Amino acid sequence: MAGYSCLVNESLDIDVFEPNDLNEQMRVRMDKRARLLDQGTAPYPVSVPRTMSLVDVRSRWGHLEAGEETDEVVGVAGRVIFLRNTGKLCFATLQGGFTAHTAGERLQVMLSLGEVGEDRLDAWKSDVDLGDFIEVTGRVIASKRGELSVLAGSWQMASKALRPLPVLHKDLSEETRVRQRYADLVVRPQARDMVRTRSTVMKSIRRTLDEQGFLEIETPVLQLIHGGAAARPFHTHLNAFDINMTLRIALELYLKRAMVGGADRVYEIGRIFRNEGIDSSHSAEFSMLEFYAAWQDQFTVAEITREIIQRAADDALGRRVITLHGTEIDLDGQWRWAKFFDLLSEVIGEEVSIDTPLERLRAYADKRGVTYDPKLDQGKMAMELFGELVEHDLMQPVFVYDFPAIAQPLARLHRDDPRLVEAWDLIIGGVERGTGFSELIDPVIQRERLTEQSLRAAGGDPEAMRLDDDFLRALEYGAPPMGGVGVGIDRLMMLFTDTGIRETILFPLLRPSS
């Protein structure tokens, strides 16, 4: 329709412009920028006379009825997402920024020949494009159609957009959304909601732990020796010391050092880096919560974990029953506990235990088409079967416990059967969301475990931990009995929002575009 330009809500495509068309539109906008400068008008002023947010205008005058006017003058500003220019009257919709409490409010502004004059109305028509940030000062009114508006007495450019934003066309592809998240945030409410939901979840987690006396601390990202998990690290070099270092793959070992030093309860929410595969549930860079509590074990820290997740659901979603891939999941109440080998036995159809020979485990895998590394030992083979045959069907929350000892080299050996460890994985929606231990604090056994891991590393296992003498030295000073937990923040967000990991991370790592 002549005189209309529109950029509204979520059905937009960033890739709508052909290269030549895009270059032409950018050339036109660059010419407008140059013209503003020639006229002595700043296209990017330091400040504008904004006196009230769009949210506040709606809150204060949202009651106005059609045709009702006030004498209240406000200065508002925002991004232009809709334009309709006619002869003597122009309309635009401004979109404000989103915050923890607002999702990006919108408000109509109106410019009339009688209010702003011919020169400024003509300048509006010639200079303003979709995507520009504009400041408008004027009276608050309701239009004849009942739309709350600011009737401009003056206006000015706040920031000239040189690249055209998406136009109303079709849904954004996931690839486009994650590659140009800045544009995605402008045009798609769901993208803004994800950022706000994640912020709420993080604040909720911190509040729950803070209320229970946990100290939030920070630990090194650059480390001489990677440890705390079985994963491949990223390697780098510290020029100042001329030494090779790695980016951390877990938070555990330094948090435990703090426990040795006398901290009773600690936690950290930090970025973790693992040089591994990237898919719908894995990222090379992700966020992890880890917490440790003295005088606790795997069962008591599991209760803290349940409370963290339930309260986060309350705060972020307002409910504890969620839908994931079409399945309803109830996060309320107590969560089930199930032993690792009991669950595996149910699926296999006969008893499987820590005593089941390796050859029989391989036969189970062969019969069910599970591929595996022939170098896997008995414990690792059982875990491979569990991951392929059991985990993805565990939809309701369950703490899977009594793992083979090889599963967690930093967990305490089981108090009744030393071939197992006191550790659990929390499975919800068929995906591991966290893990917890009764922590190993015996420095002699820990040295044996890490020595074994270092031999695996020397033998070519890229995920095996190295021998960390400083960590072992710390344990030799004595650490209190403790329980510890790690929860993947991104996987928690995947659970709450029923999305892939790339949608939960604001700016995920991507393969460079061609």
N, C-alpha and C positions, 0 to 999 in steps of 0.2 A: 504494500500500500504506500502510495507516495507520501512523503513527509514523515514516515514512521521508521524507527530503528529499534530493534528489540534484542535484548540479551537477558533471558530470564530462566530461572531455576535449572533443573538438573539435566534436561535433555539436550546436551550440547556436545559438539565435536570439535576438538582443538585442531584437527587435521583437515578442516573443511576447505581451507583456501589452497588453491593451486599455487605453485611457487611464483609464477608471473603475477597472479592476482595479488598475492601477499606482498610482493615487492612493490607493486603499484600503490597499494593501500599504505604501506609504510612510507613510501615517498611522499604521498599527499600529507601524511601526518608530520613528517619532517619539515615539509614546506610550511605547515601551520606553525610549528615550533619556531622556525626562522622568522616568520612574519611577526609573531608575538615579540620576539627579541628586537626586531627592527622598530617596533612600536614603543619600545621601552617597557614592555610588560614581561614580568618574570614568569616563565612557564613552570618554574619549580620554586615558588617563594619559600622563604624560611618558615613563615607562619601565616595563618589566615585567621580572621576574627570569628572563629567558631566558639559559641557560647554554650551550646547544649547538644547532647548526643541525640541521635534519632530515636533511641529507646526512651530517653527522657521526654521527648516531645510527645511520643505516643502515650506514655504513661500519664502525662499531665493533661493532655487535651484529646485523648482518644474518645471522649464522650461527646464531642461536637456532632451536631446533626447536620444533615445536608443543607448547604447554603449559609451555615452559621459562621460568623467571622469574629475575630478578637482584635484587640489593639496591641497584643503582646508581640514584641519583636524579638526574634531569636536569630542566631547565626548557626547554621547547620552545615555539615560537610559530609561527603561520601563519594563513592564511585558511581558513575552514571551507568545504569544497566538497561535503561529504557529511554527512548527519545521520541517525541512526536512534535514536530515543528509545523505550525500553521502560520497564517498571515500575521495576525496580531496577538496570538496566544500560543505559547510553547509549554509543553509538559515534559517532565523527566522524572524518573524514579532513581533515587539515590540508595545505595546499599552501604550500611555502616560496617565497621569491623566486628568480628566475633570475639567474645570474651568467655570467661568461665561461666558467666550467667546469661549471655545472649548469643544467639546463633547467627547474627548478622541482620539487624533490623533494616527494613526498607521504608522509605517515605517519599511521597510525591512532592515535587516542587513545581511551581507555576511561574512563568514569566510573561507579563503582559506589556503591550506597548505603552499603556498609560502609566505603569508603575516604574519601568526601567528606562524608558525612552527608546527612540529609534536606533541610536548608535549601539547601545548595549544589547538590544534585541538582535540587531543584525550581526553583532560580534558573536553572540551566542550561536546563532544559526551557522556561522561560518567557521567558528573555532572549536566548538565542542563536539567530541566524538564519544561513542560508547567506550567505556573503560577509563575515561578521564576522571580524575578526582576534582570535584567542584565544591566551592563554598558559596552558600546562598544566605543572604541576610534579608529577612522580611517578616511579615505578619503571619501568625498561625490562623488558618481558616479550614473549613470543610468545603470541598468543591460542591457544585450543584448535584453531583452524583453521590455525594456523601464521603468522598475520599479525603482523609486528613492530609493537609498540604501546608507548605510554606509558600506564600505569595511573595515573590522576590521584589525587594526594593533595589537590591544590588547583588552582584555576583562577581566571582573571580575564579580564575584557574588556580587550582591547588597543585596539580601534577598532571602533565600532559602524557597520555599513553601513546607510545610510538608504534606498538605492535597491537593489532586488533585482537580482541578477545574472541572466544568462540561465539558462533551465532546459533540460534535455535535450529537444530537439525536432527540429531539422533543421539542416543546414549553414548557416552564416552567409553572407549575400549579400556580394559584394565591397563594395557600397555601405555596408552596415552595418559591415563590418570596418574600413574606412578612416575612417569618420565617428566611430566609438567605439572607437578602437584600444586604449584603456585596458581596456575590457571584453574585446576580442578577445585581448589578451595574457593575461588571466586564464584564459580558457576554451579557447584553441586552441594546442596545442603548436607548430604550424607558424609562428605569429606570433612566438613566443618564439625559435624556431630562426632565423628571419630576422634578428632583432636580433643574435643571437649570431654568426651567420655573417658579417654585415656588419662587426661589430667585429673578427672574425678577419681578414677581408680587409684592413681598414684597417691593422691592426697588421702584417700581412704586407707590404703595400706599403711602409710606413715602414721596416721592417726591411731589405728589399731595397735601398732607396735609401740608407739610413744606412750599410749595409755597403760601399757603393760611394763613400762620401765625400760624399754630397749633404748640403747644409745645408737644414733645413726653416725657412722664413721665412714671415712674414705680410705681406700687402699690403692696401691700403685697399679697403674695400667701397664706401664713398662716394667718388665720383670726379667731378671737374669735367668731364672729357671721357671718354666711353665709347669703348673701342677694344679691339682684340685679337681681334675676331670680327665677322662680319656678322650682326647681330641687333638687334632693337628693345629699347631699354633701358626700365627703370622710372625715372620722373622724381620728384624730391622737392625740397624747399627747405630750405636751412640757414639758420635764423633768425638765428643768431649773426653770420653774415657777410652776410645778406640776399642770398644767391646761389642759383641753381638748380643742382642736382647730379643725378647718376644713380647707380643701383646698378650695380655692375660686371657686365659681360657676359662677362668673361674675366679670367684672371690674368696674361696674357702681358706686357703693357707694363711693369708694375712689376717683375716678375721679371727682365726684360731690363735694367732700370735697375740692379738689383743686380749683374748680370753686368758692366755698364760699370764699376761701382765696384770690381771686382776679385774678386767671388765666382767660383769656378771651376765649382761645381756647386750648383744650388739647386732646391728644389721647394716646392710648396704644395698642400695639399688644402683646398679652400675652397668655400664656397657661391657659386653663380652665379645671376644673376637675368636672365631674358629674357622680355620682355612679348609672348609669342607664343602659339601654339596649345597646348592641353593635350589629350593623347590617351594611348594605351596605351604609347607610347615617348617622350613629351615631357612635361616639367613646367616650369612657369614658374620654379621654384626647384629647383636640383639641385646635386649635388656633383661637382667636377672636380679631377682631379690634373693638374698641369702641372709638368714638370721641364725644365731647361736645363743643358747640359753643354758647356763650352768644348772646343775642338779635336775636336769630333765633327761628323758630318753625318747626313743622313736615314737612312743605312744602319746606322750604329753605334748611334744612339738607338733604332732599331727593334729591335735585339737586346736592349737594356735593357728595352724594353717587353714583348717576348716573355717574358723572364725574370720580370718583375714578375707577369704574368698566370699563367704556369705555376706559380710558387711560391705565388701566392694560391690557385690551385686545389688545390695540394697541401695547403696549410695549412687551408683552409676545407672542402674536400670529401674530401680524401684520395685523389683520383684526377684524371686528366687527360682521361679520356673521359667526356663528358657527353651527356645526351639533351635536345634542344631541339625542342619541337613534334613529337615523334616521330622526329626525325632524330638519329643519333649523330654527335657532333662530337668529333674527336680534337685536343686541344690540345698533344699531345706532339710532340717533334722540331722540325725546322726548318719554318718556315712559308713558303708559296708567295709569290713576287713576281710580279705581273702588271701590264702597262702598261694604262693607262686606255683608250687607243684600240684596243689589241688586243682587250680584252674587249668593247668596244662593237662592234667589227667582227664578232666571232664571233656576236653576237646579231642584228645587222642582216643578216648574210649576205653582205656585201661590204665592201671596205676603207673605213674611216672614219679620217680623220686630222685633224691641225690645219689642213690645207689644204682640207678638205671645205667647200664653200660653204654659207652660211647657208640658202639656199633648198633645198638638198638635205637638210639636217638637218631642216628643217620638213616636207619631204615624207616623210621617215622617220617623223616624229611623227604626221603626218596618217594615214599608212597603218596605223599600229599603235594609233590611238585615243588618243595621248598629248596631253593638253591642255597648253597653254603660253601664256605671256604674249608677244604679238607684239613687245614691246619688247626681248626677249632678244637679246643679240648672239651671235656665233658660239660663243664659249667657253661662255657660260651655257646656250646651247641644247644643246650637246653634254653638259653636265653634267645637264641636265633629262632627256635621253634615257637617260643612264646610270642616274640615280636611279630611273626608271620601268621600265626594261627589263632592267637588269643586276643591280643591287645585291641585290635580294631573293633571288636564286638563288645567291649566293655563301655557301654554308653553312660550308665548311671555312675555317680562318684564311688570309687572303690580304692582303698589303700591295699595295694598288692605287696605282700611282705614275705619274709623268709626266703631271700634270694640265695643262690649259690655264692660262696665266699668270693669267687673271682669277680663278681659283679661290681663290688665297691671296695677298692683297696683302702679307703679311708674310713670305713665303717667298722664298728666293734664286732668281733666274732660273736655269734649267737650264744647266749648264756647256757643253752641246753644242748646245742649241737654245733661244734666249732667248724663244721663243713659249710655252715650257713652264716650269713651276716644279719645283724639287726638293722635292716634298712627296708624302706618301702618306696614304691612309685605310686603317685596319685594319678589314676587314669580317669578321665572324664571325656565323654564323647569320642572314645576310641583313641585318644591321644594322651601321652604323658604330659601332665601339666606341672609336675613338681616331684621332688624326691627328698626323702628325709632319712636321717641315721640316728642311732645311738652312736655317738662319735668315738672313734678309736683314740685313746689318750695314752696308751702304753707305748713309750718311745722305743722299746726293744722290738715289739711286734711291728710297730710302724716302720722301723728301719728295715726289717725283714721284707715287709710288703713293698716298700719303695725300692729296695735293692732288686727284688724280683721284677718290678716294673722297669727299672733301668736296664736290666738284662734283656727284657723284651724289646726295649727301645734299641739297644745295641744290636739286637737280632733283626731289626728292620721293621718293627711295629711302629708306625708313625703316630699312633694315638697313645702309646704308653707314656706314663709320667717319668720324669727324671728324678734322680736322687737329690733332694733339697736338704743339704746339711744344716743350713741355718734354721729351717723349720724343725728339723729333728733336734737341734740344739735347744730350741725354744721348748719343745715338749719335755726335754730332759730336766727343765726347771720345774716341771709339774703343771698339769692343767686339771681343772676340776672336771668331774663327770659332766657331760653335756649332751644335749641333742641339737641337731642342726638341720636346716631345711633350705632347699633351693627351689624357687618357683620362677618359671619363665613368664615375664610380663607380657610379651607379645602373644604367647600361646593362651594366656588368660584372656587377652583382648580378643583373640580368635574365637574363644568359647563364648564370650559375652555378645559378640557382634555377628557371629556366623559368617566370617570372612576368612580369606587367606592371609598369610603373614604379611604380604606386601601391602595390603590395605591397612593393616594396623600400625605399620611403621610410616611415619610422616614422609621421610625421604629415604626409601630403601636402596640398597646397593643394586645396580643394574648393569647388565652387559652394555658396553658403549654402543650407541646407535650408529648405523652405517652412514 
